[in-house]
Amino acid sequence: MQPSRPSRPVLLSYDVSQRAVQRRRPLYQEYQSHFGLTPFMVTVIFLRLTVFVPFFLALLTVGSLSDYIGRRPAHPERFWR
């Protein structure tokens, strides 16, 4: 069986998030000079943006969709059998 291809909205959201992440941010150089940040600290700030923003957006959209489509109530007594 062949793996399925991602849908158009998935590809579009991936493309938008990658373009947003890869944009140059001249504001970081201002932060570096104004607050006296080291290059490592600027890298950590950029890493936070590249990792957590797409993850947070996915949680906001896909989490509620998952609840709507597949969430079933669980009975506590099933966990002890």
C-alpha positions, 0 to 999 in steps of 0.5 A: 500500500502506498502512503497517502499524500498530505492534503492541500490545507496541510501543505499550505499551513506547512508552507506558511509556517516555514516561510514565517520561520525563515524570514529575517528578523532585524528586530533581533539585532536591535534587541541584541544591542539594546539589551546586551544579549549574546549571540547564543541568547538571540539564537535561543529566542529565535529557536523559541519562535521556530519551535513553539509558535507552530506547535501552539497553532497546531494545538489550537486548530487540530486539538479541537478538531480531534475532540470533535471527530474522535473523542469518546467518553472513557469510563474509569472502571475500564482502566482497572480491568 
